[in-house]
Every structure is written in C-alpha cells, then in structure tokens.
C-alpha cells in the first residue's frame, strides 16, 4: 500500500490512539529540542558529571523550559515525553541514574518493570513477520498487561 497523504494521516491517528503515547512529530520535536539537546550531551562523561553537580545550572545552559525543568527534577518520564522528550535521548539521562529504556517504559506506563517486560513479550503474538513487523489485532490489546 502506498504511503499517500490519507495513509499517513491514518497512521498518525492510530499512533495517537495508543494510551500513554504521543506521536513524536515535528511539533513535539521542536518543543523538546532543548531537553533532547541536553540529554544528547550526556554522551560525554564530563557533561554527565556537570549535570549531577548542578542540575539547575546545566539546564540553564540548554535553555530548558519550566515544564522541562520540573519534569527532570521530578524524574517524571511522562511529563518529559509531553514536554517533547524523545525516549532515546531520555535514555541518556536515565542512564545517569542507573535506569534503562525498559525502566523508562515502565515509568511511562505506570507499571513495574516485570509487568512492562511481560507486555512486550505478549506483543509478539500480534506481530506478523510477513508485514515487516506490523501489529495486527486490536490496538488496546497491546496495552492490557500493565
């Protein structure tokens, strides 16, 4: 099936309909630029140390917004995502605190890491390899393991 405008809009609507998720589109990317740039900087050990030493000053360096600062201070993953954070950049921040992407997913879903892992494993039943990994079946079924 061609990815024309109608198909793209249908795909966006589907992704917006998954509870606890937001489509990381251009608007969200623009809103989250400062937060994601800060998190990207954590590839450097000196930057991680500077953040740990003074989070406020480090956030100032990147011009974090009020909601971004509050979300980082509270370690509130859903709020960071709503403020434009991309989970792959946020993983760099989480790593400072000894967390990984599955920990972030569990925080986003509001469940334990074990429950989140069980949900990921259960999703295999809905994946059709012949469709390049696209999920089949009701979208809600993907999220009922939390």
One Martini backbone bead per residue (centre of mass of N, CA, C, O) as a GRO file, in nm:
protein
  146
    1UNK     BB    1   0.097   0.036   0.023
    2UNK     BB    2   0.073   0.353  -0.009
    3UNK     BB    3   0.211   0.669   0.133
    4UNK     BB    4  -0.010   0.865   0.147
    5UNK     BB    5  -0.183   1.102   0.302
    6UNK     BB    6  -0.407   0.914   0.415
    7UNK     BB    7  -0.216   0.705   0.540
    8UNK     BB    8  -0.064   0.896   0.727
    9UNK     BB    9  -0.312   0.989   0.891
   10UNK     BB   10  -0.392   0.707   0.988
   11UNK     BB   11  -0.127   0.650   1.135
   12UNK     BB   12  -0.142   0.885   1.333
   13UNK     BB   13  -0.411   0.809   1.464
   14UNK     BB   14  -0.317   0.539   1.573
   15UNK     BB   15  -0.078   0.645   1.749
   16UNK     BB   16  -0.261   0.842   1.920
   17UNK     BB   17  -0.447   0.592   2.040
   18UNK     BB   18  -0.223   0.512   2.231
   19UNK     BB   19  -0.189   0.475   2.541
   20UNK     BB   20   0.075   0.685   2.659
   21UNK     BB   21   0.108   0.826   2.376
   22UNK     BB   22   0.306   1.012   2.131
   23UNK     BB   23   0.363   1.173   1.851
   24UNK     BB   24   0.682   1.220   1.709
   25UNK     BB   25   0.689   1.516   1.580
   26UNK     BB   26   0.772   1.826   1.483
   27UNK     BB   27   0.639   1.970   1.722
   28UNK     BB   28   0.765   1.800   1.949
   29UNK     BB   29   1.059   1.840   1.866
   30UNK     BB   30   1.065   2.146   1.902
   31UNK     BB   31   0.976   2.150   2.202
   32UNK     BB   32   1.232   1.933   2.281
   33UNK     BB   33   1.516   2.036   2.202
   34UNK     BB   34   1.658   2.111   2.470
   35UNK     BB   35   1.627   1.839   2.612
   36UNK     BB   36   1.764   1.664   2.391
   37UNK     BB   37   2.033   1.815   2.388
   38UNK     BB   38   2.108   1.756   2.676
   39UNK     BB   39   2.096   1.446   2.659
   40UNK     BB   40   2.310   1.420   2.433
   41UNK     BB   41   2.550   1.534   2.610
   42UNK     BB   42   2.574   1.253   2.782
   43UNK     BB   43   2.806   1.119   2.611
   44UNK     BB   44   2.966   1.290   2.813
   45UNK     BB   45   3.113   1.261   3.117
   46UNK     BB   46   3.143   1.563   3.196
   47UNK     BB   47   2.841   1.628   3.158
   48UNK     BB   48   2.730   1.437   3.368
   49UNK     BB   49   2.881   1.565   3.606
   50UNK     BB   50   2.761   1.850   3.576
   51UNK     BB   51   2.470   1.770   3.626
   52UNK     BB   52   2.505   1.642   3.908
   53UNK     BB   53   2.624   1.902   4.042
   54UNK     BB   54   2.410   2.106   3.848
   55UNK     BB   55   2.110   2.104   3.716
   56UNK     BB   56   2.028   2.399   3.683
   57UNK     BB   57   2.277   2.499   3.524
   58UNK     BB   58   2.255   2.291   3.297
   59UNK     BB   59   1.973   2.378   3.200
   60UNK     BB   60   2.052   2.671   3.131
   61UNK     BB   61   2.248   2.603   2.896
   62UNK     BB   62   1.974   2.488   2.725
   63UNK     BB   63   1.691   2.624   2.789
   64UNK     BB   64   1.485   2.518   2.968
   65UNK     BB   65   1.180   2.473   3.047
   66UNK     BB   66   0.969   2.458   3.299
   67UNK     BB   67   0.852   2.172   3.239
   68UNK     BB   68   1.126   2.039   3.199
   69UNK     BB   69   1.250   2.095   3.474
   70UNK     BB   70   1.028   1.958   3.643
   71UNK     BB   71   1.053   1.675   3.517
   72UNK     BB   72   1.349   1.626   3.586
   73UNK     BB   73   1.333   1.672   3.894
   74UNK     BB   74   1.096   1.438   3.916
   75UNK     BB   75   1.138   1.201   3.716
   76UNK     BB   76   0.908   1.254   3.477
   77UNK     BB   77   0.852   1.090   3.198
   78UNK     BB   78   0.576   1.181   3.085
   79UNK     BB   79   0.653   1.486   3.104
   80UNK     BB   80   0.897   1.472   2.914
   81UNK     BB   81   0.737   1.375   2.669
   82UNK     BB   82   0.534   1.618   2.665
   83UNK     BB   83   0.800   1.821   2.639
   84UNK     BB   84   0.963   1.651   2.389
   85UNK     BB   85   1.077   1.394   2.463
   86UNK     BB   86   1.300   1.143   2.369
   87UNK     BB   87   1.360   0.829   2.465
   88UNK     BB   88   1.656   0.810   2.350
   89UNK     BB   89   1.754   1.059   2.509
   90UNK     BB   90   1.642   0.991   2.795
   91UNK     BB   91   1.831   0.746   2.836
   92UNK     BB   92   2.078   0.919   2.907
   93UNK     BB   93   1.961   1.025   3.169
   94UNK     BB   94   1.885   0.755   3.303
   95UNK     BB   95   2.179   0.646   3.317
   96UNK     BB   96   2.268   0.826   3.555
   97UNK     BB   97   2.041   0.649   3.741
   98UNK     BB   98   2.040   0.337   3.636
   99UNK     BB   99   1.864   0.337   3.378
  100UNK     BB  100   1.648   0.210   3.130
  101UNK     BB  101   1.419   0.169   2.880
  102UNK     BB  102   1.235  -0.019   3.049
  103UNK     BB  103   1.205   0.173   3.283
  104UNK     BB  104   1.071   0.398   3.117
  105UNK     BB  105   0.827   0.234   3.024
  106UNK     BB  106   0.715   0.177   3.306
  107UNK     BB  107   0.680   0.472   3.386
  108UNK     BB  108   0.489   0.545   3.155
  109UNK     BB  109   0.272   0.311   3.235
  110UNK     BB  110   0.261   0.247   3.552
  111UNK     BB  111   0.468   0.004   3.603
  112UNK     BB  112   0.643  -0.257   3.617
  113UNK     BB  113   0.904  -0.406   3.472
  114UNK     BB  114   0.779  -0.688   3.457
  115UNK     BB  115   0.516  -0.595   3.318
  116UNK     BB  116   0.649  -0.467   3.073
  117UNK     BB  117   0.790  -0.722   2.968
  118UNK     BB  118   0.529  -0.888   2.936
  119UNK     BB  119   0.404  -0.701   2.725
  120UNK     BB  120   0.623  -0.733   2.511
  121UNK     BB  121   0.596  -1.041   2.480
  122UNK     BB  122   0.287  -1.039   2.405
  123UNK     BB  123   0.320  -0.884   2.128
  124UNK     BB  124   0.420  -1.115   1.944
  125UNK     BB  125   0.129  -1.222   1.870
  126UNK     BB  126   0.079  -0.943   1.681
  127UNK     BB  127   0.308  -1.023   1.487
  128UNK     BB  128   0.384  -0.992   1.132
  129UNK     BB  129   0.647  -1.077   0.937
  130UNK     BB  130   0.506  -1.025   0.652
  131UNK     BB  131   0.466  -0.702   0.771
  132UNK     BB  132   0.727  -0.586   0.900
  133UNK     BB  133   0.609  -0.586   1.216
  134UNK     BB  134   0.320  -0.548   1.219
  135UNK     BB  135   0.036  -0.499   1.387
  136UNK     BB  136  -0.228  -0.694   1.501
  137UNK     BB  137  -0.516  -0.605   1.597
  138UNK     BB  138  -0.598  -0.467   1.877
  139UNK     BB  139  -0.455  -0.204   2.031
  140UNK     BB  140  -0.542  -0.253   2.328
  141UNK     BB  141  -0.398  -0.534   2.361
  142UNK     BB  142  -0.105  -0.411   2.399
  143UNK     BB  143  -0.202  -0.264   2.702
  144UNK     BB  144  -0.321  -0.501   2.918
  145UNK     BB  145  -0.038  -0.560   3.108
  146UNK     BB  146  -0.042  -0.318   3.339
   0.00000   0.00000   0.00000
